[in-house]
Amino acid sequence: MSKPGLNTLKPGTQYKAKDLDSYVTTTDAVLLSTNDNQLFTDPERHYLVTHEFKGFFEHSSEDGEKYFREKKAYVVEKA
């Protein structure tokens, strides 16, 4: 992100696509976009962070079990 020391996104805040791109490049986080696969097509487009999660469940193809991954996940929608 453009602000030094920023290590999280805040729900209710808008960010440019290029800032979200920078954030996920430097942080272990997941972005879920309501804009399908167009999240990074326009670097100047604004997105609103609507939800933040501490982690998520993921199915393992190795053993068929479901595991909780402690990894920040954010839902973003086109503003």
VENTA-V664276 format. One record per pair of residues at least 24 apart in sequence whose ideal C-beta (glycine too) atoms are under 8 Angstrom apart, sorted by the first residue. I is the first residue (numbers start at 1). GAP is how many residues later the second one is. Records with the same first field share a line. If there is no record, write none. Layout:
# VENTA-V664276
I->GAP  GAP
This chain:
# VENTA-V664276
8->44  64
9->40  43  65
10->39  42
11->38  39  40  41  63
12->36  37  38
13->35  36
14->32  33  34  35  65
15->31  32  34  61
16->27  28  29  30  31
17->24  25  26  27  28  29  30
18->25  26
20->27  56
27->45
28->43  44
29->42  43  44  45
30->26  41  42  43  44
31->42  43  45
32->41  42  43  44
33->42  43  44
34->41  42  43  44
35->41  42  43
39->37
45->33  34
46->32  33
47->29  30  31  32
48->28  29  30  31
49->25  26  27
50->25  26  27
51->24
